[in-house]
Structure formats: C-alpha cells, structure tokens
Amino acid sequence: MADPTVRKTSPLSRYRWVLVALALVLLFLYLRPDRDHDGVSADVLAADRLSAPTDPDDILIDLRDDVSDATVAQLERDLGLHLVLVSDESRDERFYRAHVDPALRDALLARLAARPEVEIAEPDATVSLIGPLAEAGPALPPPTAQHAGYPNDPLYKWQWHMRQIDMPEAWKLADGGGITVAVLDTGVGYENFDRFHVLPDLDGLEFVDGFDFVDNDRHANDDHGHGSHVAGTIAQVTNNGIGVTGIARDVKIMPLKVLSGSGSGSVAGIADAIRYAADKGAKVINMSLGGAFPSRILKKAVAYAHGKGVTVVCAAGNDGRNKVGYPAAYPGAIAVAATQFDESTTFYSNYGKDVDIAAPGGNTRVDQNGDGVPDGVYQNTIKPGDVTGNDYLGYMGTSMASPHVAGVAALVVGEGVTDPDAVERILTESARKPNGKPYVRDRYGAGIVDARAAVLKARSESGGASLLLGMLLAGVVAAAARGRGLGVRLGPSYLLGVVVGASGLFFLPYVAPTVSSWPVVEMFTRGLPSWDLAAFGAVGHGHALFFSAALPVGLLALGYGVPRLRGVLAGVSLGVAAHLLVQAIAPQMDIRYVPNLFGLDTLWLAANAAVCIGLAKLALRK
C-alpha cells in the first residue's frame, strides 16, 4: 500500500531547473552578438602606421586623465616642451599638442613613451572628408507639384535612396525617440551667426552642444557644405511641405566641426570631438571622414565612445580599393560601403573584410532610373563657395552612405536598444541582400541597410525570446506549486500576466504598424520593464527601478489579499523575470544607476529575476 505522506512528482517538476538552464543556454546561443568581425589586426595597424604620412612639426600627447597640473609642468621642464590643450574641451582627458623641431621629433616621442604619465604620444596627422569626390550633381529642378501623401516634401520623388532603405515603411514605425546624433564634419548650417544662416530644410530641428574644434569656439557652422548634407540625410525636417526628407524625424543633432572649409582637419581635433560627443550624451556618432593610415589616439577615442554606449558609424572610403580606411576599420566602428540606384556597389567605394554594411552613396555620373536627374544623394545644403546661399544638391560618396546607416541606427536606439554592439548586430542581421546583383561579402558587408526591418527587429527580437522563456518559467513554477498544493486557480489570467510582464504584444508592429506606433498602444508592445521608454524616453531606457523586482513587489503587495488577482500577478512576476534574464544574456542597454563594472549589470538583472520567481511561488502557494 502506498504511503500517503510520500508526494508524487511529475517529470516536469523533477527536471524543471534543468529545462530552464537549457532554455537559457539556447537563448544565449541565439541572441549572442556576432563577434566574427571586430576590426583590423594589430599587425596590419602596425604596418600601416609605419607608412603613415604625418605632421613633422606637431606631436600629440595623451596623458593619464588623473595627472596633476604640477605633473604636466614637470613634463614640460624635463623634455623642453610647451604643451597646449588641443581645445578648451580637452582638459579633462589631458590631451595636448606640442610644436617640435622635426629633427628631434622621433627622439622626443621615444622619451615620452617611457614616461608613466603618458598613455600615447604620436605625430599629429591630417584627416579629410570622404566624398563628394568634387563631383556634386546639379541642383534639383523646382517641383511641379507638392508630393501627394506622406511625406509631403515636394522633392522627395528624387530621393531614390530613401526608398532603397525602405524608409516609407520605417517612417510609420519610428522617429528616433529624441536621442542625440553627433555629426563630426565640416559643421552644419544650424544657426544665424555672422555670415551663416539656418538652412531652410533644417529649420525646426533641435541642435545641441555644438562646438568648432577647428577654431576652438562654440559656433560649428558649415563653410563647405559637406557636413550640412550629411546632417540632412540623418534628420532633414520631414513632412514639412518643403524640400526633401531625412531618416530620423525626432532626433537632436550635435554639430561638431572638425574639418575646415577645405575639407581637412587634424587627428587631434577629431579624437577630441569623439570624446566630447560621448561625454555630452550623443548616442550615435557619424564620421564621413577618414584616411588611409591609423592613429592610436583616434583608435582610443573610438573605443572610449563605444565604451560609453555610443554607436559609431563611419564611411569606408572612396579610393575604390580593397581596404577600408580609418577610423572605419577600428573595432567599435561600423564601416559603411556605398551603393547606387541599381543596388550594385559604386565604382569609388572601398571594400574588403572590414566592411560591415552598405547603404546608398549615389553616383552622379549616371541616371539609372531615367528620371532626368543624376543619381546622387539629394539633401539641402549650402552652395559650394557661398555660405549665404543654399540649394538641394546631389552628392556621391561613402560620405553619403554613412549617414543613412547612422540615421537608421538612431531609429534603432530610439526603440530602446542603446548598447552599441546590439545596435550593430540588429543593423547587420536585418540588412538585405541586393536585388538583381550578386552578393559579395567584401563589397556589401552584411548587405544593404533596411530601416523597416531594423526597427522591427529592435522591437520584436527580445520580445519573442522573453515570451518563450516566460512561458517555460510559468510551466515549471506551476508544476512545482501543484506539487506543494496550489493556493489559487490557474487559468488564462496566469498566462496573460506572463505576456504583460515578458513581452507585451511584441508582434503587433508586424501586423498593424501604424496602430502599434500610437503612444499608448506602443507601450503595450513591450514587456513591463521596458515601459520605462514611455516614462523616460530612449535616453532613460534601462532604468534600474523598472529593470528590477520593484514593480512585481509593489503589484503583489497591493493584490495579494485578492485571491483572484494572485494568478495574474504571479504570471506578471514570471514574465518580468524572463524579460530581465533575456537582457542579462543579450544586453540591449546599460542599466542606469548600476555601475557597469565587474558584470554588475548582469548580476543585478539575474538577482532581481530570481526575486521575481520567488514572488511568483509566494503568490501561488496555499
């Protein structure tokens, strides 16, 4: 006769945590970032550096950030140098330039390298804009009628490049969420100052924290046209009834002038601007500039920005050679090749193993679509040689391709994916292969950037994984609770709670894109922790209070005394646990207010997920 005190256990209950562990491993394998392409090797960098053309008179000295003024003065006395800050913004990072005798330069660099307070010492070098190959196309003819429908910008019909990346569908889904994009270039036509003026199709866009690293002042105005054109691709004011469109309608532009009116600038100014942008809160940096040779200081600046959670996008170069330029080739930068109307890569675009992705760069030498206008990338910019005028001009270059990717990256970040590795993975995994042209990895990278697919992937990817894990946890915890005796009845409300906590209606953007973008509806397309997007926006996403057990604790405290609510609250707790675990496995953002050291973000998420599972058990017990 069976002993009634012996409790029977189901196979599911017996092996429940083995199943959960297996599910977590599978999720990790599915969601882990692709690390196959992480920049050029040290040997290549070293070989390139030996042949780099440098400034014989100027050297750059990057000291440890914590050195004192007295240490700087002692260094000057010991080596007979006069150290000058690269800009007014470079004091915090102790970044200096020194003018030296060319005959003594290499000896001084060797002595500096031996000093413990010196992190990097190297010659300064010149970096140039990439594109428009001195071949800007003609201005667009005046429109015969306003464009019908959305967007109503009358010159949009000539922007074939927006349709190539599927912006008509992406505009229905995302707008950038108010994040900041830094444009490191020749400046932007963003203010009425001196002889400069706001470009008409940038009027209404918000500009923040502009700085001129060429003249060391706060007026980053464009005296060339290149930077304004680039900024227009990212964020030209859209659906305003004039001109052309941009990709991310709701972003702030940080104009940082690092190139002069002749299109050239120093490594020092660019590296300084990268750090400035990261420190001032930019989430995306676009650099349509570069050179054939590396710089350790520039490489360090890109790594610094990446470490601060900034997605760095760079043009691959216009030399038509099998080698990506710098800074695009550095780890932490997304290197962008250029396509033309027929989706083949252009004659000028650099290619090679370091290309990450491709985007429209244009070709003003052809009219493949037969619309009577050369196939350049068209945006509003200043007239070449006349900063008082402006027009809608077609340029070509990987310079024009890079801001297409930066703009789409801004859309992805605006969806709450702020970790730069996650942004790059979403961009590359959602990229499409060219239509009617052979796909070659070294020419296209992952493929042509696809704005709609990238936004949908950013919204739904973690939602599906969270829901699957949440349902698994719900089954395991329910089986364990039954073995000990349930205190509530489990029904559809239990599973509904899992959906609310884990993923929301994550699939809705696929079936009803317009409806899913309504603010209230959009909130319910995400799991409960990600409702912080509605409260704080993309910049505040990852709030430690939301990404913790705090909300389930509060809800259970309010509803524990109502037996009918305990089932749904247990489901919510398990859904939140799943949401936190998926973010721990494949992080999409930094957890705010939790130090990002020694894996504390992951420990925070895992510990709070464990608390949530414990809360669910508490809610279900007798």
C-alpha positions in Angstrom: 0.0 0.0 0.0 1.4 3.4 -1.0 2.4 5.8 1.8 0.1 8.8 1.5 2.8 11.0 3.0 5.0 10.5 0.0 4.5 13.2 -2.5 4.5 12.2 -6.2 6.5 14.5 -8.5 6.0 14.8 -12.2 8.9 14.5 -14.6 8.5 18.2 -15.5 8.7 19.2 -11.8 11.7 16.9 -11.2 13.8 18.4 -14.0 12.3 21.8 -14.1 15.5 23.8 -13.5 17.4 21.6 -16.0 14.8 22.7 -18.5 15.2 26.4 -17.5 19.0 26.1 -17.7 18.8 24.5 -21.2 16.5 27.3 -22.3 18.9 30.0 -21.1 21.8 28.3 -23.0 19.7 28.2 -26.2 18.7 31.8 -25.8 22.4 32.8 -25.3 23.4 31.0 -28.5 20.5 32.6 -30.4 21.0 36.1 -29.1 24.7 36.4 -28.6 26.4 39.2 -30.6 28.3 38.2 -33.7 32.0 38.7 -32.8 33.5 37.5 -36.1 34.1 41.0 -37.4 35.9 43.1 -34.8 38.3 45.3 -36.7 41.8 45.0 -38.2 44.6 43.1 -36.6 47.4 44.6 -34.6 49.9 43.6 -37.3 48.0 45.4 -40.0 47.7 48.5 -37.8 51.5 48.5 -37.1 52.4 48.1 -40.7 50.1 50.9 -41.8 51.4 53.1 -39.0 55.0 52.8 -40.3 54.0 54.3 -43.7 51.6 56.9 -42.4 52.2 60.5 -43.6 52.4 62.7 -40.5 53.0 66.3 -39.5 56.7 66.7 -38.8 56.2 69.7 -36.6 53.3 68.7 -34.2 53.0 65.8 -31.8 50.0 64.7 -29.7 50.4 63.7 -26.1 47.5 61.9 -24.3 48.3 61.9 -20.6 46.5 59.9 -17.9 43.3 61.6 -17.0 44.3 61.9 -13.4 47.6 63.7 -13.8 48.0 67.0 -11.9 49.0 70.4 -13.3 52.2 70.1 -11.5 53.0 66.8 -13.3 52.2 68.4 -16.6 54.6 71.3 -15.8 57.3 68.9 -14.7 56.9 67.0 -18.0 57.3 70.3 -19.9 60.5 71.1 -18.0 62.0 67.7 -18.3 61.6 67.5 -22.1 61.7 71.1 -23.1 58.1 71.1 -24.4 55.3 73.6 -24.4 52.1 71.6 -24.1 48.9 73.3 -25.4 45.5 71.8 -24.9 44.0 70.6 -28.2 40.9 72.5 -27.4 39.1 74.1 -24.5 37.2 70.8 -24.1 40.3 68.6 -23.7 41.4 69.5 -20.2 39.5 66.6 -18.5 41.3 64.0 -20.7 44.6 65.8 -20.5 45.0 65.9 -24.3 47.8 68.1 -25.6 49.6 69.2 -28.7 53.3 70.4 -28.9 55.2 72.1 -31.7 58.6 70.5 -32.0 61.8 70.5 -34.1 61.3 67.9 -36.8 64.8 66.7 -36.3 64.1 65.9 -32.6 60.6 64.6 -33.1 61.2 60.9 -33.0 63.6 61.1 -30.1 61.0 63.1 -28.1 58.3 60.6 -28.9 60.6 57.8 -27.6 61.2 59.7 -24.4 57.5 60.4 -23.9 56.6 56.8 -24.4 58.8 55.9 -21.5 57.1 58.3 -19.1 54.5 56.7 -16.8 52.1 59.6 -17.0 51.9 59.4 -20.9 49.4 57.0 -22.4 50.0 57.8 -26.0 52.4 60.1 -27.8 52.4 60.2 -31.6 52.7 62.6 -34.5 49.6 64.6 -35.5 48.2 63.8 -38.9 45.7 65.2 -41.3 42.3 63.6 -42.0 40.0 64.6 -44.8 36.3 64.4 -45.7 35.2 61.4 -47.7 33.2 62.5 -50.8 31.7 64.1 -52.7 34.7 63.4 -55.0 34.5 67.0 -56.2 31.5 65.8 -58.3 28.4 67.3 -56.8 25.4 66.8 -59.1 23.3 69.7 -60.3 20.7 71.3 -58.1 17.3 69.7 -58.3 14.8 71.4 -60.6 11.9 73.1 -58.8 8.9 70.8 -58.1 5.9 71.0 -60.4 3.6 70.0 -57.6 3.7 69.0 -53.9 4.3 65.4 -53.3 1.0 63.6 -52.5 0.6 61.6 -49.3 3.3 61.1 -46.7 5.8 62.6 -46.7 4.6 65.9 -48.4 8.1 67.1 -49.2 7.9 68.1 -52.9 11.4 67.0 -53.9 11.1 63.6 -52.2 10.4 61.9 -55.5 14.1 62.3 -56.5 15.3 60.7 -53.2 15.5 57.1 -54.6 18.0 56.4 -51.8 15.3 56.7 -49.1 13.2 54.1 -50.9 16.2 51.8 -51.3 16.4 51.5 -47.5 12.6 51.2 -47.2 12.1 54.5 -45.3 8.4 54.8 -46.4 7.6 51.9 -44.2 10.1 52.8 -41.5 8.5 56.3 -41.0 5.3 54.5 -39.9 7.2 52.8 -37.1 9.9 55.0 -35.6 11.2 58.5 -35.4 14.4 58.3 -33.3 12.9 59.0 -29.9 14.6 62.3 -29.2 18.1 60.8 -29.0 21.2 62.9 -29.9 23.3 62.2 -33.1 26.7 63.8 -33.3 27.9 64.9 -36.8 31.6 65.2 -36.9 32.3 67.0 -40.2 32.7 70.5 -41.8 30.0 71.9 -39.5 26.2 72.2 -40.1 24.1 75.1 -41.3 22.3 75.3 -38.0 22.4 78.9 -36.7 22.1 82.5 -37.8 25.5 83.8 -36.9 27.8 86.2 -38.6 27.6 85.3 -42.4 26.0 81.9 -41.6 22.3 81.0 -41.5 20.0 78.2 -40.7 19.3 76.1 -43.8 15.5 76.2 -44.6 15.1 72.4 -44.5 16.9 72.1 -41.2 14.8 74.9 -39.6 12.8 73.4 -36.7 15.4 70.6 -35.9 16.9 70.8 -32.4 20.6 71.3 -32.2 22.6 70.8 -29.0 26.1 71.4 -27.7 27.7 72.5 -31.0 31.5 73.0 -30.9 34.1 74.1 -33.5 37.3 72.0 -33.0 39.0 73.8 -35.8 38.7 77.4 -34.4 38.1 76.3 -30.8 34.7 78.1 -30.3 31.1 77.2 -30.0 29.9 78.1 -33.5 30.2 74.9 -35.5 28.9 76.5 -38.8 29.5 74.9 -42.1 31.7 76.7 -44.6 31.9 73.8 -47.0 28.5 72.1 -47.5 29.6 68.5 -46.8 28.5 68.4 -43.1 25.1 70.0 -43.8 24.4 67.5 -46.5 25.3 64.6 -44.1 23.2 66.1 -41.3 20.3 66.3 -43.8 20.4 62.6 -44.6 20.2 61.8 -40.9 17.5 64.3 -39.9 16.3 66.7 -42.7 13.0 68.0 -41.4 10.4 65.6 -43.0 6.8 66.2 -44.0 7.2 70.0 -43.7 5.9 70.7 -47.2 9.3 71.9 -48.5 12.4 70.3 -49.9 13.4 66.7 -49.1 13.3 64.2 -46.3 15.6 62.8 -43.7 15.6 59.5 -41.9 15.1 60.2 -38.2 12.4 62.9 -37.7 12.8 63.2 -34.0 16.5 63.4 -33.1 18.7 66.2 -31.9 21.8 67.0 -33.9 25.1 67.8 -32.2 27.1 69.7 -34.8 30.9 69.3 -34.3 33.1 71.0 -36.7 36.4 69.0 -37.1 37.1 69.8 -40.8 37.9 73.2 -42.3 36.3 74.8 -45.3 38.9 73.0 -47.4 37.7 69.6 -46.1 40.6 68.7 -43.9 41.3 68.5 -40.2 43.7 67.0 -37.6 43.5 63.7 -35.8 43.7 65.7 -32.6 40.5 67.6 -33.3 38.6 64.6 -34.4 39.7 62.4 -31.4 38.8 65.3 -29.1 35.4 65.7 -30.7 34.6 62.0 -30.4 35.2 62.1 -26.6 33.3 65.3 -26.4 30.3 63.8 -28.1 30.3 60.7 -25.9 30.6 62.9 -22.7 27.8 65.2 -23.9 25.3 62.4 -24.3 25.4 61.6 -28.0 24.1 58.0 -28.7 25.2 57.9 -32.3 28.2 59.5 -34.0 28.6 59.8 -37.8 32.0 60.4 -39.3 32.0 60.8 -43.0 35.8 61.4 -43.0 38.9 59.4 -42.7 42.3 58.5 -44.0 44.3 55.5 -45.2 46.5 55.3 -42.1 45.8 54.6 -38.5 46.3 56.6 -35.3 46.4 55.1 -31.8 44.8 58.2 -30.4 41.9 58.1 -32.8 41.5 54.3 -32.2 41.4 55.0 -28.4 38.8 57.7 -28.9 36.5 55.4 -30.8 36.9 52.7 -28.1 36.1 55.4 -25.5 32.9 56.3 -27.2 31.9 52.7 -27.7 32.6 52.0 -24.0 30.3 54.9 -23.2 27.4 53.3 -25.1 27.8 55.3 -28.4 27.2 53.7 -31.8 30.0 55.0 -34.1 29.3 54.9 -37.8 32.0 55.7 -40.4 32.4 55.9 -44.2 34.6 53.1 -45.6 36.4 55.4 -48.1 36.3 56.5 -51.7 39.5 55.0 -53.1 37.9 52.1 -54.8 40.4 49.8 -53.2 40.3 46.5 -51.2 41.0 48.2 -47.9 38.7 50.1 -45.5 40.0 53.5 -44.3 40.3 54.8 -40.7 38.5 55.3 -38.4 36.0 53.0 -40.1 38.4 50.0 -39.7 38.7 50.3 -36.0 37.0 47.9 -33.6 33.9 49.6 -32.3 33.1 51.4 -35.6 30.6 50.4 -38.2 32.2 50.6 -41.7 29.8 51.6 -44.5 30.3 50.9 -48.2 28.2 52.7 -50.9 25.6 51.5 -53.3 24.0 53.2 -56.3 20.4 53.1 -57.7 20.7 49.6 -59.2 22.0 48.3 -55.9 25.5 47.5 -57.1 28.3 48.9 -55.1 29.8 52.1 -56.6 33.0 52.4 -58.6 34.5 54.5 -55.8 33.5 52.6 -52.7 36.3 50.9 -50.7 35.6 47.2 -49.9 37.2 44.4 -48.0 36.7 42.2 -45.0 36.2 45.2 -42.7 33.1 46.4 -44.4 30.2 45.9 -42.1 27.2 47.1 -44.1 26.3 49.0 -47.3 23.9 52.0 -47.9 23.1 54.4 -50.7 26.0 56.6 -51.6 24.9 57.6 -55.1 26.5 58.1 -58.4 26.2 61.5 -60.1 27.7 60.1 -63.3 24.6 58.1 -64.2 20.8 58.3 -64.4 19.9 54.7 -64.0 16.3 55.3 -63.0 15.7 57.6 -66.0 14.1 60.5 -64.1 16.3 63.1 -65.9 18.3 63.8 -62.7 21.8 62.2 -62.0 21.6 59.5 -59.3 23.2 61.4 -56.4 22.0 61.6 -52.8 19.9 64.7 -52.5 19.7 66.9 -49.4 19.6 70.6 -48.6 23.0 72.2 -48.1 24.9 75.4 -48.6 26.0 76.3 -52.1 29.7 75.5 -52.7 31.7 78.6 -52.2 28.8 80.7 -51.0 27.7 80.1 -47.3 25.0 82.7 -47.7 23.1 80.6 -50.3 21.6 77.1 -50.2 20.1 74.5 -52.6 19.1 70.9 -52.9 22.3 69.2 -54.2 23.1 65.6 -55.2 26.4 64.3 -53.8 28.1 60.9 -54.1 30.5 59.1 -51.8 30.7 56.7 -48.9 30.3 60.0 -47.0 26.7 59.9 -48.2 26.2 56.2 -47.4 27.4 56.5 -43.8 24.6 58.9 -42.6 22.0 56.6 -44.0 23.3 53.9 -41.6 23.7 56.5 -38.8 20.1 57.6 -39.3 18.8 54.0 -39.1 21.0 53.4 -36.1 19.2 56.4 -34.5 15.9 54.7 -35.2 17.1 51.5 -33.5 18.4 53.4 -30.5 15.1 55.3 -30.3 13.5 51.9 -29.8 15.5 51.4 -26.6 18.4 49.4 -28.0 21.2 51.5 -26.7 24.1 49.1 -26.4 26.3 49.7 -29.5 27.1 46.0 -30.0 23.4 45.2 -30.0 22.7 48.1 -32.4 25.3 46.9 -34.8 24.0 43.3 -34.6 20.5 44.4 -35.4 21.6 46.5 -38.3 23.7 43.7 -39.8 21.2 40.9 -39.1 18.3 42.9 -40.6 20.3 44.0 -43.7 19.1 42.6 -47.0 20.9 41.3 -50.0 21.0 43.4 -53.2 18.2 42.9 -55.7 19.4 41.6 -59.1 23.0 41.9 -58.2 25.4 39.2 -56.9 26.0 39.5 -53.2 29.7 39.6 -52.3 30.5 39.8 -48.6 33.6 42.1 -49.1 31.5 44.6 -51.1 28.4 44.8 -49.1 29.3 43.6 -45.6 26.1 42.1 -44.2 24.0 43.7 -47.0 22.1 46.9 -47.7 20.7 48.6 -44.5 17.0 48.1 -44.2 15.3 50.7 -42.0 11.9 48.9 -41.6 13.5 45.5 -40.9 15.9 47.0 -38.4 13.2 48.8 -36.4 11.0 45.7 -36.4 13.9 43.5 -35.2 14.7 46.1 -32.5 11.1 45.9 -31.2 10.4 42.2 -31.5 13.6 40.2 -31.1 13.8 40.3 -27.3 10.0 40.2 -27.1 9.8 36.8 -28.7 12.7 35.4 -26.6 11.2 36.9 -23.4 7.8 35.4 -24.0 9.2 31.9 -24.7 11.3 31.9 -21.6 8.4 33.4 -19.6 6.0 30.6 -20.7 8.7 28.0 -19.8 9.1 29.5 -16.4 5.3 29.6 -16.0 5.1 25.9 -16.7 7.9 25.0 -14.4 6.7 27.1 -11.5 3.1 25.9 -11.9 4.3 22.3 -11.8 6.3 22.9 -8.6 3.4 24.8 -7.0 0.9 22.0 -7.8 3.3 19.5 -6.1 3.1 21.5 -2.9 -0.5 22.5 -3.2 -1.9 25.5 -5.2 -3.5 28.3 -3.3 -5.1 29.8 -6.4 -6.7 28.6 -9.5 -4.6 28.9 -12.6 -6.3 30.0 -15.8 -5.9 32.2 -18.8 -5.1 35.2 -16.5 -1.9 33.5 -15.4 -0.7 33.3 -18.9 -1.9 36.9 -19.6 0.2 38.1 -16.7 3.2 36.3 -18.3 2.6 38.2 -21.6 2.3 41.6 -19.9 5.4 41.1 -17.9 7.6 39.4 -20.6 6.8 40.9 -24.0 3.5 42.6 -24.4 2.1 42.4 -27.9 5.6 42.4 -29.4 4.3 41.1 -32.8 1.8 44.0 -33.3 4.2 46.2 -35.4 4.3 43.4 -38.0 0.6 43.2 -38.4 -0.5 46.8 -37.6 2.5 49.1 -37.9 0.6 52.3 -37.8 -1.6 51.4 -34.8 1.4 50.0 -32.9 3.1 53.4 -33.1 0.3 55.2 -31.2 1.9 56.1 -27.9 -0.4 54.2 -25.6 -0.5 51.2 -27.9 3.2 51.2 -28.3 3.8 50.8 -24.6 1.8 47.6 -24.6 4.0 46.1 -27.4 6.8 45.8 -24.8 7.3 43.8 -21.6 6.6 45.6 -18.3 10.2 46.6 -17.5 10.5 48.4 -20.9 7.6 50.6 -20.1 10.3 53.0 -18.9 10.5 54.0 -22.5 7.2 55.7 -22.2 8.2 57.3 -18.9 11.8 58.4 -19.7 12.3 58.0 -23.4 15.1 56.1 -25.2 17.8 58.1 -23.3 16.4 56.9 -20.0 15.8 53.3 -21.0 17.2 50.7 -18.7 16.1 52.4 -15.5 17.2 50.3 -12.5 13.8 50.6 -10.8 11.9 49.2 -13.8 14.6 46.6 -14.5 14.2 45.1 -11.1 11.7 43.2 -8.9 10.3 46.5 -7.6 7.2 46.6 -9.8 6.2 43.0 -9.2 6.8 43.5 -5.4 4.5 46.5 -5.5 1.8 44.9 -7.5 1.9 41.8 -5.3 1.7 43.8 -2.2 -1.4 45.6 -3.5 -3.1 42.5 -4.8 -2.0 39.6 -2.6 -5.1 39.8 -0.5 -7.4 39.2 -3.5 -7.2 35.6 -4.5 -8.5 36.2 -8.0 -5.6 38.5 -8.7 -2.8 36.3 -7.4 -2.7 34.2 -10.5 -2.2 37.1 -12.9 0.3 38.7 -10.5 2.3 35.5 -10.4 2.3 35.5 -14.2 3.5 39.1 -14.3 6.3 38.3 -11.9 7.5 35.4 -14.1 7.2 37.5 -17.2 9.3 40.2 -15.7 11.8 37.5 -14.6 12.1 36.3 -18.2 12.5 39.9 -19.5 15.3 40.5 -17.1 17.0 37.2 -17.9 17.0 37.8 -21.6 18.5 41.3 -21.1 21.2 39.7 -18.9 22.0 37.2 -21.6 21.9 39.6 -24.6 22.0 43.1 -23.2 20.5 45.8 -25.3 21.1 48.7 -23.0 23.1 49.7 -19.9 21.2 49.5 -16.6 21.1 53.1 -15.3 22.3 53.8 -11.8 24.0 50.4 -11.6 27.8 50.7 -12.0 28.9 49.0 -15.3 31.8 47.2 -13.6 32.7 43.6 -13.0 29.4 42.4 -14.6 27.3 44.2 -12.0 24.6 44.9 -14.6 24.2 41.1 -15.3 24.3 40.3 -11.6 21.6 42.9 -10.9 19.3 41.5 -13.6 19.9 37.9 -12.6 19.3 38.6 -8.9 16.2 40.5 -9.5 14.9 37.8 -11.8 15.4 35.3 -9.0 13.4 37.5 -6.7 10.6 37.7 -9.2 10.5 33.9 -9.5 10.3 33.7 -5.7 7.4 36.2 -5.7 5.5 34.0 -8.2 6.0 31.0 -5.9 4.7 33.1 -3.0 1.6 34.2 -4.9 0.7 30.6 -5.9 1.2 28.8 -2.6 -1.6 28.0 -0.2 
